[in-house]
Amino acid sequence: MLRHELQPGKLVAGAVLTVTGVLYAGDAGGAWEIPWFVAIPLVTGGLCLAGAVAFLTGRVRRRRTAGRTPVEEPGPDAAA
């Protein structure tokens, strides 16, 4: 399996949209009553939070890679 980079901003956005979907699925199923306007602040707030998390993640990763020094690999003439 190929490894990929973790993206916490997308994780937060997916979690918020999943919660919104579950709330409205419960409303459609008759489990509880959710007003229609609840989705607007929930989705908007969740996407703003996801954007902030993605921004901070990018800043942390950029700072980590900028501080690293390149490691010199031994050439083909190096004795083993």
BELKA-V538028 format. One record per pair of residues at least 24 apart in sequence whose C-alpha atoms are under 10 Angstrom apart, sorted by the first residue. I is the first residue (numbers start at 0). J is the second residue. Records with the same first field share a line. If there is no record, write none. Layout:
# BELKA-V538028
I=J ; J
This chain:
# BELKA-V538028
5=56
6=52 ; 53 ; 56 ; 57
7=49 ; 50 ; 52 ; 53 ; 54 ; 55 ; 56
8=45 ; 46 ; 47 ; 48 ; 49 ; 50 ; 51 ; 52 ; 53 ; 54 ; 55 ; 56 ; 57
9=46 ; 49 ; 50 ; 52 ; 53
10=49 ; 52 ; 53
11=45 ; 46 ; 47 ; 48 ; 49 ; 50 ; 52 ; 53
12=42 ; 44 ; 45 ; 46 ; 47 ; 48 ; 49 ; 50 ; 52 ; 53
13=45 ; 46 ; 49
14=45 ; 49
15=41 ; 42 ; 43 ; 44 ; 45 ; 46 ; 48 ; 49
16=41 ; 42 ; 45 ; 46
18=42
19=45
